[in-house]
Amino acid sequence: MSKLSFIFCSFGMLTPLASVVAQRSDSLNIKQLNEVVVTSTRGEKTVFQTPALIYAIRQKEIKTSQSRTTPELLMNQMGVFVQKTTHGAGSPFVRGLTGNQTLLLIDNIRLNNSTFRYGPNQYLNTIDAFTLDRAEVLLGSGSVQYGSDALGGTIQLFTTEPQFNTGLNGQVAGRWVSAGMEQSGRVEVRYGGANVAVQAGFTNRRFGNVLGGKNTGFQSPSGYKEQDIDLKAKVNLGNGWMATLAHQAVSQRNVEVFFRYQLENFKINQFDPQRRQLTYIKLENRRESNWLHHQTFTVSRQAMQEGRLSQKNGTAALRSESDKVQTWGLTYNNQSNFLRGMLTLNSGVELYRDKVNSERYDESNATLQRTYSRGLYPDNSTFLNYAAYSIVSTNLSRVNSTFGLRYNGFVIDIPDATIGKSRLTPAAFVYNYNLSYNVGKSIAPYLNISTGFRAPNIDDLGTLGIVDFRYEVPTNDLEPEKSTTYEFGLKVATKTVGLQMGYYTTRLQNLITRVRVPNEQVNGINVYRKENVEKAYINGFDAKVQANLLSSLQLYGNISYCFGQNETKNEPMRRIPPVNGRFGLNFSKNKGWIRPEFWFAGAQERLAQGDKDDNRIAKGGTPSWNVFNLNAGYTLKRINLTAAVQNLFDEDYRTHGSGINGYGRSLWLTAEFTW
């Protein structure tokens, strides 16, 4: 029997086995499917009531996992596969898609902007994992709720909230990883009065070179430094009104791109600096009203800077590039509530405007003289994104359904000397319909039909320069990419077993791809331009299970598989993840707990020509791997201690498409002191 067959057979046996064993004790309820999530409908709904695959990663799991970064928190979660170009990056693939085809949100505000590129990027790593309260992952949907880019799905991160009536308190945390791979510290101070609550935090992090498995050793250079600041305040204004003011600032320096040194003869290749700042003001009003039950106004400003330093061995100049994107956002959402919550209507409008500044210069090593040239993007480009949407949800005794519509328009202005000044005004109209039927109180099959889109952005339209291993030139004639997803699945929520599983097919049309410009090269590198010329499909299966074996022992696991085919080129889609997942046991007693966990990924040998040309992917494909981790923790009054041994058997492994291997056998220690 092949490894893939064994994994699927094992998973098929897992649920009935867990159910039988669980009958010994029903003292614990499965809570996972009763958790409230908001990303699927922009309103509160339990996972079980939601006719789509969605799940939440709560703060307790975030802390006990000791995830170094936000991308690593999502490693091998259901439907998510994380690629790491380098140690300071981490790009989530959701149902086989990543980059600007997967939507990322922070506190209901778009992280995606108009320079998010196709393929893996590092931007999710600009969210400090120490600040997270929970993460929600919605598979296969999100365009109706949140707009462009949600072809594969939506990942939303929520930061912690200050609490009222808690007085003055705080927390000090530290993390240490063996072999010098991490030394991190965080200080957080909180005050909660009757009508005002405030919290402030500071994180300082130093990451060393990554120690790989037994045959890899240190991967140098791959370390970097990071400093983060976060502030949040809530004010009770009375009469149902609440104001939230928040600021986040993340600064990363000298983020080494390891594979460039290893494979491309670079003397220097770094993201420096990589910065993100987000400031927002949110006003909320809750009242006993059918039509204006819950209103939310949000004004936000987000600024992202990506600096790049590069110099190849034997060259006489250091290249410095900087792309800055400033995004202003204005959103309004209103939830109407009828028939005692059995019918809800979430409607709203959104407006985001990006301004992009980009520059490049080469500095002579001998004279320090700078020679300026056009940046990666046309300087002073703007990108206006406006939308209106409405989502109707019903929650009857047996039937749960959601129907949503969104109209999204764009105004894109690009002042470019290469193609002249151009303006594009693409638009999209999308819908979704989800339906589930409760068979008894604990079983709910569901059907999900959703459409999605991705508007061409400034990265598509205005890029000039080397991207990956190609030279790209601008274009001014692109339309939105489109997707249609059909999915059916099942949810089970008994006292002892919780299960979500779904099979889907996603049809992709109008895909924007790089097309070779015949007979053109720049410094010996082939020239490409983007066009809407491809269509493809992805078929797949996702499942997630949790079972109470004993009152203090829980089993959990998930598995995901997808098959992507480019119909235009008659070859596999690029960077499709292999079958992957995790299984574990969690034992807790009194103040302590222990959790052995197994991560796995199959081999990926179905390669597109672009994969074969990618020097990060081994000839013939990426080998399979299995990693065993052991986590444990103990609480002593005000002190929480967490320890982990990662990669117990010191296996050499690399997630498909990555430019750096995973961690070798290492010891991770985290201590939190609360006062």
C-alpha positions as CSV (number, residue, x, y, z in Angstrom):
1,M,0.0,0.0,0.0
2,S,1.3,3.5,-0.9
3,K,1.9,6.1,1.8
4,L,-0.9,8.2,0.3
5,S,-3.3,5.3,0.4
6,F,-2.3,4.4,4.0
7,I,-2.9,8.0,5.1
8,F,-6.4,8.1,3.6
9,C,-7.3,4.7,4.9
10,S,-6.1,5.6,8.4
11,F,-8.1,8.8,8.3
12,G,-11.2,6.9,7.2
13,M,-10.9,4.6,10.1
14,L,-10.1,7.4,12.6
15,T,-13.6,8.7,13.1
16,P,-15.5,5.5,13.9
17,L,-12.6,4.3,16.1
18,A,-12.6,7.6,18.0
19,S,-16.3,7.4,18.4
20,V,-16.2,3.9,19.9
21,V,-13.4,4.8,22.3
22,A,-15.0,8.0,23.2
23,Q,-18.1,6.2,24.5
24,R,-16.2,5.5,27.6
25,S,-16.6,9.0,28.7
26,D,-18.9,11.8,27.6
27,S,-17.9,14.3,30.3
28,L,-16.4,16.7,27.8
29,N,-18.2,18.3,24.9
30,I,-16.6,18.9,21.5
31,K,-16.3,22.6,21.5
32,Q,-14.7,23.2,18.1
33,L,-17.8,23.2,16.0
34,N,-19.7,25.3,18.6
35,E,-17.2,28.1,18.4
36,V,-18.4,31.5,17.0
37,V,-16.8,32.8,13.9
38,V,-17.4,35.9,11.9
39,T,-15.4,35.7,8.7
40,S,-17.8,33.6,6.8
41,T,-20.8,36.0,6.9
42,R,-19.4,39.2,8.5
43,G,-21.7,38.3,11.4
44,E,-21.6,35.9,14.4
45,K,-22.3,32.3,13.6
46,T,-21.1,29.0,15.0
47,V,-18.9,26.7,12.9
48,F,-21.6,24.0,12.9
49,Q,-24.2,26.5,11.6
50,T,-21.9,27.7,8.8
51,P,-22.4,25.9,5.4
52,A,-18.7,26.1,4.5
53,L,-15.4,24.8,5.9
54,I,-14.2,27.3,8.5
55,Y,-12.3,27.0,11.7
56,A,-10.7,29.1,14.4
57,I,-7.3,28.9,16.0
58,R,-7.7,30.3,19.5
59,Q,-5.2,32.1,21.7
60,K,-4.6,29.0,23.9
61,E,-3.5,27.0,20.8
62,I,-1.4,30.0,19.5
63,K,0.5,30.1,22.8
64,T,1.0,26.4,23.4
65,S,2.1,25.8,19.8
66,Q,5.0,28.3,20.4
67,S,4.8,29.3,16.7
68,R,7.7,31.6,15.9
69,T,5.7,33.6,13.4
70,T,2.2,34.1,12.2
71,P,2.8,32.0,9.0
72,E,4.2,29.2,11.0
73,L,1.0,29.2,13.2
74,L,-0.8,28.0,10.0
75,M,1.6,25.2,9.2
76,N,-0.2,22.0,8.2
77,Q,-3.6,23.3,9.3
78,M,-6.6,22.1,7.4
79,G,-6.5,23.5,3.8
80,V,-3.4,25.5,4.4
81,F,0.2,24.7,3.3
82,V,3.0,27.2,4.1
83,Q,5.9,27.9,1.7
84,K,8.9,29.7,3.1
85,T,11.2,31.4,0.5
86,T,13.4,32.3,3.5
87,H,13.3,32.3,7.3
88,G,11.8,35.8,7.4
89,A,8.9,34.9,5.1
90,G,6.0,32.5,5.0
91,S,3.3,32.4,2.4
92,P,0.1,30.4,3.1
93,F,-1.3,28.3,0.2
94,V,-5.0,28.0,0.7
95,R,-6.4,25.2,-1.4
96,G,-3.4,25.4,-3.7
97,L,-3.4,29.2,-4.2
98,T,-1.2,31.9,-2.6
99,G,0.1,35.4,-2.9
100,N,-2.5,37.8,-4.5
101,Q,-4.9,34.9,-5.0
102,T,-5.5,34.4,-1.3
103,L,-7.0,37.1,0.9
104,L,-5.4,38.1,4.2
105,L,-7.2,40.4,6.8
106,I,-6.1,41.9,10.1
107,D,-9.0,43.0,12.4
108,N,-11.4,43.1,9.5
109,I,-9.0,45.3,7.4
110,R,-7.4,44.1,4.2
111,L,-3.7,43.3,4.5
112,N,-3.6,42.7,0.7
113,N,-2.7,45.8,-1.3
114,S,-2.1,46.6,-4.9
115,T,1.5,45.4,-5.0
116,F,0.8,41.9,-3.6
117,R,2.5,39.7,-6.2
118,Y,1.6,36.4,-7.8
119,G,3.2,33.5,-6.0
120,P,4.7,33.4,-2.5
121,N,5.4,36.6,-0.6
122,Q,6.5,37.6,2.9
123,Y,3.8,40.0,4.1
124,L,1.9,37.7,6.5
125,N,5.1,37.6,8.5
126,T,4.6,41.4,9.3
127,I,1.9,40.5,11.9
128,D,3.3,39.9,15.3
129,A,2.1,36.4,16.5
130,F,2.5,37.6,20.2
131,T,-0.5,40.0,19.6
132,L,-2.9,37.5,18.2
133,D,-6.2,36.5,20.0
134,R,-7.3,34.1,17.3
135,A,-7.1,33.3,13.6
136,E,-10.0,32.3,11.4
137,V,-9.5,30.3,8.1
138,L,-12.3,30.2,5.6
139,L,-11.7,27.8,2.7
140,G,-12.7,28.4,-0.8
141,S,-14.6,31.7,-0.3
142,G,-14.4,35.3,0.7
143,S,-14.9,37.5,-2.4
144,V,-18.5,38.4,-1.6
145,Q,-17.6,39.2,2.1
146,Y,-14.3,41.0,1.5
147,G,-13.6,41.6,-2.2
148,S,-10.7,40.9,-4.5
149,D,-8.1,38.1,-4.1
150,A,-10.1,35.5,-2.3
151,L,-9.9,32.8,-5.0
152,G,-8.5,30.1,-2.7
153,G,-9.9,31.4,0.6
154,T,-9.6,33.9,3.3
155,I,-7.4,34.1,6.4
156,Q,-8.3,36.6,9.0
157,L,-6.2,37.5,12.1
158,F,-7.7,39.2,15.2
159,T,-5.5,40.9,17.7
160,T,-6.2,40.8,21.5
161,E,-8.8,43.2,23.0
162,P,-8.4,45.3,26.2
163,Q,-10.9,44.3,28.8
164,F,-13.0,46.6,31.1
165,N,-13.0,46.5,34.9
166,T,-9.8,44.5,35.2
167,G,-7.6,47.2,36.9
168,L,-3.8,47.5,36.2
169,N,-2.1,44.3,35.1
170,G,0.4,43.1,32.5
171,Q,2.6,40.3,31.2
172,V,6.2,39.6,30.5
173,A,7.1,36.8,28.1
174,G,10.3,35.3,26.8
175,R,11.2,32.6,24.3
176,W,14.5,30.8,23.7
177,V,15.3,28.3,21.0
178,S,18.4,26.2,21.0
179,A,21.4,26.7,18.6
180,G,20.8,30.4,18.8
181,M,17.8,30.3,16.5
182,E,15.7,32.7,18.6
183,Q,15.8,35.0,21.5
184,S,12.5,36.9,21.9
185,G,11.0,39.0,24.6
186,R,7.7,40.8,25.0
187,V,6.3,43.2,27.6
188,E,2.6,44.1,27.8
189,V,0.8,46.5,30.1
190,R,-3.0,46.7,30.4
191,Y,-5.5,48.9,32.3
192,G,-9.2,48.3,32.5
193,G,-11.6,50.8,34.0
194,A,-15.4,51.1,34.0
195,N,-15.5,52.8,30.6
196,V,-11.9,52.9,29.3
197,A,-9.6,50.0,28.6
198,V,-6.1,50.3,27.3
199,Q,-3.2,47.9,26.4
200,A,0.3,48.5,25.1
201,G,3.0,46.0,24.1
202,F,6.5,45.9,22.8
203,T,8.2,42.9,21.2
204,N,11.9,42.5,20.5
205,R,13.1,39.5,18.5
206,R,16.5,38.2,17.3
207,F,16.5,35.2,15.0
208,G,19.7,33.4,14.2
209,N,20.6,31.1,11.3
210,V,18.3,28.1,10.9
211,L,19.7,24.8,11.9
212,G,18.3,22.2,9.5
213,G,18.1,18.4,9.9
214,K,20.9,15.9,10.4
215,N,22.5,16.3,7.0
216,T,21.8,20.0,6.5
217,G,23.4,21.9,9.4
218,F,23.2,25.7,9.7
219,Q,21.7,27.5,6.8
220,S,23.7,30.7,6.7
221,P,22.8,33.5,6.3
222,S,19.1,33.2,7.3
223,G,18.6,35.3,10.5
224,Y,17.2,38.7,11.0
225,K,16.0,41.2,13.7
226,E,12.5,42.5,14.5
227,Q,10.9,45.1,16.8
228,D,7.2,45.5,17.2
229,I,4.9,48.0,19.0
230,D,1.2,47.7,19.5
231,L,-1.4,50.0,21.2
232,K,-5.1,49.5,21.5
233,A,-7.8,51.4,23.5
234,K,-11.5,50.9,23.9
235,V,-13.9,53.6,25.1
236,N,-17.5,53.0,26.1
237,L,-19.3,56.1,24.7
238,G,-22.7,55.1,26.1
239,N,-26.0,54.4,24.4
240,G,-24.6,51.3,22.8
241,W,-21.6,53.0,21.2
242,M,-18.1,51.7,21.5
243,A,-14.9,53.3,20.1
244,T,-11.7,51.4,19.4
245,L,-8.4,53.0,18.5
246,A,-5.4,50.8,17.5
247,H,-1.9,51.1,16.2
248,Q,0.5,48.4,15.1
249,A,4.1,48.8,13.9
250,V,6.4,46.0,12.8
251,S,10.0,46.6,11.7
252,Q,12.3,43.9,10.4
253,R,15.9,44.4,9.4
254,N,18.4,42.4,7.4
255,V,16.0,39.7,6.4
256,E,18.4,37.4,4.6
257,V,17.1,35.6,1.5
258,F,19.0,32.4,2.0
259,F,18.5,30.6,-1.3
260,R,19.9,33.5,-3.3
261,Y,23.2,33.1,-1.5
262,Q,23.2,29.3,-1.9
263,L,22.0,29.1,-5.5
264,E,22.5,32.4,-7.3
265,N,25.9,33.7,-6.4
266,F,24.8,36.7,-4.3
267,K,27.1,38.5,-2.0
268,I,24.2,40.4,-0.5
269,N,20.4,39.7,-0.8
270,Q,18.1,41.0,1.9
271,F,14.7,42.5,2.6
272,D,15.9,45.6,4.4
273,P,13.8,47.2,5.8
274,Q,10.5,45.3,5.8
275,R,8.0,47.5,7.7
276,R,4.2,47.7,8.2
277,Q,2.2,50.2,10.2
278,L,-1.6,50.0,10.7
279,T,-3.7,52.7,12.5
280,Y,-7.4,52.5,12.7
281,I,-10.4,53.9,14.5
282,K,-13.5,51.8,14.8
283,L,-17.0,52.9,16.0
284,E,-19.5,50.2,16.9
285,N,-23.2,50.6,17.9
286,R,-25.3,47.7,19.2
287,R,-29.0,48.3,19.9
288,E,-32.3,46.6,20.2
289,S,-33.3,47.3,16.7
290,N,-34.2,45.1,13.8
291,W,-32.7,47.2,11.0
292,L,-29.8,48.8,12.8
293,H,-28.8,46.0,15.2
294,H,-25.0,46.2,14.9
295,Q,-23.3,49.0,13.0
296,T,-19.5,49.3,12.4
297,F,-17.6,52.2,11.0
298,T,-13.9,51.8,10.4
299,V,-11.3,54.3,9.2
300,S,-7.8,52.9,8.6
301,R,-4.4,53.9,7.4
302,Q,-1.8,51.2,6.5
303,A,1.7,51.8,5.3
304,M,4.0,49.1,4.0
305,Q,7.6,49.4,3.0
306,E,9.6,46.7,1.3
307,G,13.3,47.5,0.9
308,R,15.6,45.2,-1.0
309,L,19.4,45.1,-1.0
310,S,21.2,43.0,-3.6
311,Q,24.7,42.6,-5.0
312,K,26.2,39.6,-6.8
313,N,29.7,38.4,-6.2
314,G,32.2,40.1,-8.6
315,T,30.0,43.2,-9.3
316,A,31.0,46.7,-8.4
317,A,27.7,48.2,-7.2
318,L,25.1,47.6,-4.5
319,R,21.5,47.8,-5.7
320,S,18.9,49.4,-3.3
321,E,15.2,49.2,-4.1
322,S,12.3,50.5,-2.0
323,D,8.5,50.1,-2.6
324,K,6.1,52.0,-0.3
325,V,2.4,51.6,-0.3
326,Q,0.1,53.8,1.7
327,T,-3.5,52.6,2.0
328,W,-6.4,54.6,3.3
329,G,-9.6,52.6,4.1
330,L,-13.2,53.5,4.9
331,T,-15.7,50.7,5.6
332,Y,-19.3,50.5,6.9
333,N,-21.2,47.4,7.8
334,N,-24.7,47.1,9.2
335,Q,-26.2,43.9,10.6
336,S,-30.0,43.7,10.6
337,N,-31.6,41.0,12.8
338,F,-35.1,39.6,12.3
339,L,-37.2,36.8,13.7
340,R,-35.1,36.6,16.9
341,G,-31.9,36.0,15.0
342,M,-33.3,33.4,12.6
343,L,-32.8,35.9,9.7
344,T,-29.8,38.3,9.5
345,L,-28.7,40.7,6.8
346,N,-25.2,42.1,6.7
347,S,-24.8,44.9,4.2
348,G,-22.1,47.5,3.7
349,V,-19.8,49.6,1.6
350,E,-16.0,49.7,1.3
351,L,-13.4,52.1,0.0
352,Y,-9.7,51.6,-0.2
353,R,-7.1,53.7,-1.9
354,D,-3.5,52.9,-2.4
355,K,-0.7,55.2,-3.4
356,V,2.5,53.5,-4.5
357,N,6.0,55.0,-4.5
358,S,8.9,53.0,-5.9
359,E,12.6,53.8,-6.4
360,R,15.9,52.1,-7.3
361,Y,19.5,53.1,-7.3
362,D,22.9,51.5,-7.7
363,E,25.7,52.6,-5.4
364,S,29.3,52.2,-6.5
365,N,31.5,50.4,-4.1
366,A,34.5,52.5,-5.0
367,T,33.0,56.1,-5.3
368,L,29.7,55.7,-3.3
369,Q,28.1,57.5,-6.2
370,R,24.4,56.7,-6.7
371,T,22.8,56.1,-10.1
372,Y,19.0,56.3,-10.0
373,S,16.6,54.4,-12.3
374,R,12.9,53.5,-12.4
375,G,11.7,51.4,-9.5
376,L,10.0,48.0,-9.7
377,Y,6.7,49.9,-10.0
378,P,5.7,53.2,-11.6
379,D,6.2,55.9,-9.0
380,N,3.0,57.7,-7.8
381,S,0.6,55.0,-9.1
382,T,-2.8,54.9,-7.4
383,F,-5.3,52.1,-7.0
384,L,-8.9,52.8,-5.9
385,N,-11.1,49.9,-4.7
386,Y,-14.8,50.6,-4.0
387,A,-17.6,48.1,-3.3
388,A,-21.1,47.4,-2.0
389,Y,-22.3,44.0,-0.7
390,S,-25.2,42.3,1.0
391,I,-25.3,38.9,2.7
392,V,-28.6,37.2,3.9
393,S,-28.3,34.4,6.4
394,T,-31.0,32.2,7.8
395,N,-30.8,30.0,10.9
396,L,-33.9,27.9,11.2
397,S,-34.4,24.7,13.2
398,R,-32.9,22.5,10.6
399,V,-31.9,24.6,7.6
400,N,-29.0,27.1,7.6
401,S,-28.3,29.1,4.4
402,T,-26.4,32.1,3.2
403,F,-26.8,34.1,0.0
404,G,-24.6,37.0,-0.8
405,L,-23.9,39.6,-3.6
406,R,-21.0,42.0,-4.1
407,Y,-20.3,44.6,-6.8
408,N,-16.6,45.8,-6.8
409,G,-15.1,48.5,-9.0
410,F,-11.6,49.8,-9.4
411,V,-9.8,52.9,-10.8
412,I,-6.2,52.2,-11.5
413,D,-3.9,55.0,-12.6
414,I,-0.4,54.2,-13.7
415,P,2.0,57.0,-14.9
416,D,4.7,55.0,-16.6
417,A,7.3,56.2,-19.1
418,T,7.5,52.7,-20.7
419,I,3.9,52.3,-21.7
420,G,2.7,55.9,-21.2
421,K,0.0,57.0,-18.7
422,S,-2.8,54.5,-18.4
423,R,-6.1,54.2,-16.6
424,L,-8.0,50.9,-16.1
425,T,-11.5,50.6,-14.6
426,P,-12.1,46.9,-14.2
427,A,-15.2,45.7,-12.2
428,A,-16.6,42.4,-10.9
429,F,-20.0,41.1,-9.7
430,V,-19.9,38.0,-7.6
431,Y,-22.3,35.8,-5.5
432,N,-22.3,32.9,-3.2
433,Y,-25.0,30.5,-2.0
434,N,-24.5,28.1,0.9
435,L,-27.0,25.6,2.3
436,S,-26.8,23.0,5.2
437,Y,-29.5,20.7,6.6
438,N,-29.4,19.4,10.2
439,V,-30.0,15.7,10.4
440,G,-31.0,15.5,14.0
441,K,-28.9,17.8,16.3
442,S,-25.4,16.6,15.4
443,I,-25.1,15.9,11.7
444,A,-25.2,18.6,8.9
445,P,-24.4,17.9,5.3
446,Y,-23.8,21.1,3.3
447,L,-23.6,22.5,-0.2
448,N,-21.5,25.6,-1.1
449,I,-21.4,27.5,-4.4
450,S,-19.3,30.6,-4.5
451,T,-17.7,32.8,-7.1
452,G,-14.6,34.9,-6.7
453,F,-12.4,37.3,-8.5
454,R,-9.0,39.0,-8.4
455,A,-8.7,42.4,-10.0
456,P,-5.4,43.2,-11.8
457,N,-3.2,45.2,-9.5
458,I,-0.2,47.4,-9.9
459,D,2.2,44.5,-9.6
460,D,0.4,42.9,-12.6
461,L,0.3,46.1,-14.7
462,G,3.5,48.0,-13.9
463,T,6.3,45.7,-12.9
464,L,9.6,46.4,-14.7
465,G,12.6,44.3,-13.7
466,I,13.8,40.8,-12.7
467,V,11.1,38.8,-10.9
468,D,12.1,35.3,-9.8
469,F,14.3,34.3,-12.8
470,R,12.5,36.4,-15.5
471,Y,12.7,40.0,-16.7
472,E,9.2,41.4,-16.6
473,V,7.8,44.4,-18.6
474,P,4.6,46.4,-17.9
475,T,1.2,46.0,-19.6
476,N,-2.0,48.1,-19.7
477,D,-4.7,45.7,-20.8
478,L,-5.8,43.2,-18.1
479,E,-9.1,42.0,-16.8
480,P,-10.0,40.4,-13.4
481,E,-9.3,36.7,-12.8
482,K,-12.4,34.7,-11.9
483,S,-13.2,31.5,-10.0
484,T,-16.3,29.3,-9.4
485,T,-16.2,26.8,-6.5
486,Y,-18.6,23.9,-6.0
487,E,-18.3,22.1,-2.7
488,F,-20.2,19.6,-0.7
489,G,-19.4,18.3,2.7
490,L,-20.4,17.1,6.1
491,K,-20.2,18.4,9.7
492,V,-20.7,16.2,12.8
493,A,-20.8,17.6,16.4
494,T,-21.6,15.0,19.0
495,K,-20.6,15.1,22.7
496,T,-17.5,13.2,21.9
497,V,-16.6,13.7,18.2
498,G,-16.3,16.8,16.0
499,L,-15.8,16.4,12.3
500,Q,-15.6,18.7,9.3
501,M,-14.9,17.4,5.8
502,G,-15.5,18.6,2.3
503,Y,-14.8,17.8,-1.4
504,Y,-14.5,20.8,-3.8
505,T,-13.8,21.7,-7.4
506,T,-12.6,25.2,-8.3
507,R,-12.7,26.4,-11.9
508,L,-10.3,29.3,-12.7
509,Q,-10.7,31.5,-15.8
510,N,-9.0,34.6,-17.2
511,L,-5.9,33.8,-15.2
512,I,-3.1,36.4,-15.5
513,T,0.2,34.8,-16.3
514,R,3.6,35.8,-17.6
515,V,3.9,35.2,-21.4
516,R,7.3,35.2,-23.1
517,V,7.9,38.1,-25.4
518,P,9.4,36.5,-28.6
519,N,13.0,37.2,-29.4
520,E,13.6,39.7,-26.5
521,Q,16.2,39.5,-23.8
522,V,17.7,41.9,-21.2
523,N,21.2,41.0,-20.2
524,G,20.7,37.5,-21.4
525,I,17.4,37.1,-19.4
526,N,14.2,36.3,-21.3
527,V,11.5,39.0,-21.3
528,Y,7.9,38.3,-20.2
529,R,4.6,40.3,-20.1
530,K,1.4,39.4,-18.2
531,E,-1.8,38.5,-20.1
532,N,-5.2,36.9,-19.4
533,V,-4.7,33.8,-21.3
534,E,-5.1,30.7,-19.0
535,K,-7.8,28.6,-17.4
536,A,-7.3,25.8,-14.9
537,Y,-9.1,23.7,-12.2
538,I,-8.3,22.5,-8.7
539,N,-10.0,19.5,-7.2
540,G,-9.5,18.6,-3.6
541,F,-10.5,17.2,-0.2
542,D,-10.2,18.6,3.3
543,A,-11.0,17.1,6.6
544,K,-10.6,17.9,10.3
545,V,-11.5,15.7,13.3
546,Q,-11.4,16.0,17.1
547,A,-12.4,13.4,19.6
548,N,-12.5,13.0,23.4
549,L,-11.0,9.6,24.1
550,L,-11.0,10.0,27.9
551,S,-11.9,12.9,30.2
552,S,-8.4,14.2,30.0
553,L,-7.3,12.9,26.6
554,Q,-8.2,14.2,23.2
555,L,-7.3,13.1,19.7
556,Y,-7.2,15.6,16.8
557,G,-6.0,15.7,13.2
558,N,-6.6,17.1,9.7
559,I,-5.6,16.2,6.2
560,S,-5.8,18.1,2.9
561,Y,-5.3,17.0,-0.7
562,C,-5.6,19.0,-3.9
563,F,-5.0,18.3,-7.6
564,G,-4.4,21.3,-9.9
565,Q,-4.3,21.2,-13.7
566,N,-3.5,24.1,-16.1
567,E,-5.9,23.3,-19.0
568,T,-4.4,25.9,-21.3
569,K,-0.9,24.4,-21.1
570,N,-2.1,20.9,-20.5
571,E,0.3,20.6,-17.5
572,P,0.0,20.7,-13.7
573,M,-0.6,24.1,-12.1
574,R,2.5,25.7,-10.5
575,R,3.4,25.1,-6.8
576,I,0.4,22.8,-6.0
577,P,1.0,21.4,-2.5
578,P,1.2,17.7,-1.9
579,V,-1.1,15.8,0.4
580,N,-0.4,17.1,3.9
581,G,-1.7,17.3,7.5
582,R,-1.2,16.7,11.2
583,F,-2.3,14.3,13.9
584,G,-1.8,14.5,17.6
585,L,-2.9,13.6,21.1
586,N,-3.5,16.2,23.9
587,F,-3.3,14.9,27.5
588,S,-4.1,17.4,30.3
589,K,-4.2,16.8,34.0
590,N,-4.5,19.4,36.8
591,K,-2.0,22.2,35.9
592,G,0.0,20.4,33.3
593,W,-0.4,19.1,29.7
594,I,1.6,17.2,27.1
595,R,1.0,16.9,23.4
596,P,2.8,14.6,20.9
597,E,2.2,15.7,17.3
598,F,3.0,14.3,13.9
599,W,3.2,16.5,10.7
600,F,3.5,15.0,7.3
601,A,3.6,15.9,3.6
602,G,3.7,13.5,0.6
603,A,6.0,13.9,-2.3
604,Q,5.1,16.4,-5.0
605,E,6.3,15.1,-8.4
606,R,3.6,16.7,-10.6
607,L,5.6,19.7,-11.7
608,A,4.7,22.5,-14.1
609,Q,7.5,23.8,-16.4
610,G,7.8,26.8,-14.1
611,D,8.4,24.4,-11.2
612,K,11.1,22.6,-13.2
613,D,12.7,26.0,-13.9
614,D,12.5,27.0,-10.2
615,N,15.9,26.5,-8.6
616,R,14.2,26.1,-5.2
617,I,12.5,22.8,-6.3
618,A,14.7,19.7,-6.5
619,K,15.0,17.9,-9.8
620,G,12.1,15.5,-10.1
621,G,10.1,17.2,-7.3
622,T,10.0,17.7,-3.6
623,P,10.4,14.5,-1.4
624,S,7.9,13.4,1.2
625,W,8.6,14.1,4.9
626,N,7.4,13.2,8.3
627,V,8.1,15.3,11.4
628,F,7.4,14.4,15.1
629,N,7.1,17.2,17.7
630,L,6.5,17.0,21.4
631,N,5.0,20.0,23.3
632,A,4.3,20.2,27.0
633,G,3.4,22.9,29.6
634,Y,2.8,23.6,33.2
635,T,1.2,26.5,35.1
636,L,2.6,27.8,38.4
637,K,0.2,30.5,39.8
638,R,1.2,33.5,37.7
639,I,3.8,31.7,35.5
640,N,3.1,29.6,32.4
641,L,5.9,27.4,31.2
642,T,5.9,25.8,27.7
643,A,8.5,23.5,26.3
644,A,8.8,21.7,22.9
645,V,11.2,19.5,21.1
646,Q,10.8,20.1,17.4
647,N,11.6,17.5,14.8
648,L,12.5,14.7,17.3
649,F,14.2,12.5,14.8
650,D,16.1,15.3,13.1
651,E,14.7,14.8,9.7
652,D,15.8,16.9,6.7
653,Y,12.8,18.3,5.1
654,R,11.6,21.2,3.0
655,T,8.0,22.3,2.3
656,H,7.3,22.3,-1.4
657,G,8.5,25.4,-3.3
658,S,10.5,26.7,-0.3
659,G,14.0,28.2,-0.5
660,I,15.1,26.9,3.0
661,N,14.8,23.7,4.9
662,G,12.7,23.3,8.0
663,Y,14.0,23.2,11.6
664,G,16.2,20.3,12.7
665,R,15.9,18.8,16.2
666,S,15.7,21.7,18.6
667,L,14.5,22.7,22.0
668,W,12.0,25.6,22.4
669,L,11.2,27.2,25.7
670,T,8.7,29.9,26.5
671,A,7.9,31.5,29.9
672,E,5.1,33.9,30.6
673,F,4.7,35.9,33.9
674,T,1.4,37.6,34.4
675,W,0.9,40.2,37.1
